[in-house]
Amino acid sequence: MPKIQLAIILASIAYFSTASAGLSALYGGVISLTNTVLVNRHIRKQKNNATISAQAGVGMMVVSVVMRMTVVVGLILIGIFALELNAKAVIISLALGMCGFLMDKVLEK
């Protein structure tokens, strides 16, 4: 459970709510959580296939990175251009959520 990530996202939503951009910050946080779900899915898939070759593992990693970045960039573009959300709030909340994800991963071990 990404505790630090959620706390940071909630703090960014609270901060941006004072500037009438809380929904944009929430959207950025959801993108960050989506990335977390995709990373965890890839890690589980790698653990289940522990007997695969190194080349297959690298191939799976490349597919995972391309998929995650495509989803993240696509969601950012949808939020900014289609939904017309505050770009700064979306990006800052996403970046802070990613930092929280990294902190959770470091403290998990």
C-alpha positions in Angstrom: 0.0 0.0 0.0 1.6 3.3 -1.1 1.2 5.2 2.2 3.7 8.0 1.6 2.5 8.4 -2.0 -1.1 8.8 -0.9 -0.2 11.3 1.9 1.8 13.4 -0.6 -1.0 13.3 -3.2 -3.6 14.3 -0.5 -1.4 17.2 0.6 -1.0 18.4 -3.0 -4.8 18.2 -3.5 -5.3 20.2 -0.3 -2.7 22.8 -1.4 -4.1 23.2 -5.0 -7.7 23.3 -3.6 -6.8 26.7 -2.2 -6.0 27.9 -5.8 -9.2 26.3 -7.2 -7.1 23.5 -8.9 -7.9 20.6 -6.5 -9.5 18.5 -9.3 -6.4 19.0 -11.4 -4.2 17.9 -8.6 -6.5 14.9 -8.0 -6.2 13.9 -11.6 -2.4 14.1 -11.5 -2.4 12.0 -8.3 -4.6 9.4 -10.1 -2.1 9.3 -12.9 0.6 8.6 -10.4 -1.4 5.9 -8.7 -2.1 4.3 -12.2 1.7 4.2 -12.8 2.1 2.5 -9.4 -0.4 -0.1 -10.2 1.3 -0.8 -13.5 4.7 -1.1 -11.9 3.4 -3.5 -9.2 1.7 -5.5 -11.9 5.0 -5.8 -13.8 6.9 -6.8 -10.7 4.4 -9.5 -9.9 4.6 -10.8 -13.5 8.4 -10.9 -13.2 8.3 -12.8 -9.9 5.8 -15.4 -11.4 8.2 -16.0 -14.3 11.3 -16.5 -12.3 12.6 -19.1 -14.7 12.7 -16.9 -17.8 15.9 -16.0 -19.5 17.7 -12.7 -19.0 16.8 -11.7 -22.6 13.1 -12.3 -22.0 13.3 -10.4 -18.7 14.8 -7.4 -20.5 12.1 -7.7 -23.2 9.4 -7.7 -20.6 11.0 -4.7 -18.9 11.1 -2.7 -22.1 7.5 -3.5 -22.9 6.5 -2.4 -19.4 8.4 0.9 -19.6 6.9 1.7 -23.0 3.4 0.8 -21.9 3.6 2.8 -18.6 5.1 5.9 -20.3 2.4 5.8 -23.1 -0.3 5.6 -20.5 1.1 8.4 -18.4 1.7 10.7 -21.3 -1.7 9.9 -22.8 -3.5 10.6 -19.5 -1.6 13.9 -19.1 -2.5 15.0 -22.6 -6.1 14.1 -22.0 -6.2 16.0 -18.7 -4.6 19.1 -20.0 -6.1 19.4 -23.5 -9.4 17.5 -23.5 -10.5 18.1 -19.9 -8.8 21.5 -19.8 -7.3 21.0 -16.3 -4.7 23.2 -14.7 -1.4 21.9 -16.3 0.8 23.0 -13.4 -1.4 21.2 -10.8 -1.5 18.0 -12.9 2.2 17.9 -13.4 3.3 18.9 -9.9 0.9 16.5 -8.3 2.0 13.7 -10.7 5.7 14.4 -9.9 5.1 14.6 -6.2 3.2 11.3 -6.3 6.0 9.7 -8.2 8.5 10.9 -5.5 6.2 9.4 -2.9 6.2 6.1 -4.8 10.0 6.1 -4.7 10.0 6.8 -1.0 7.6 4.0 -0.4 9.7 1.6 -2.4 12.9 2.6 -0.6 11.3 2.3 2.9 9.6 -1.0 1.9 12.9 -2.9 1.9 
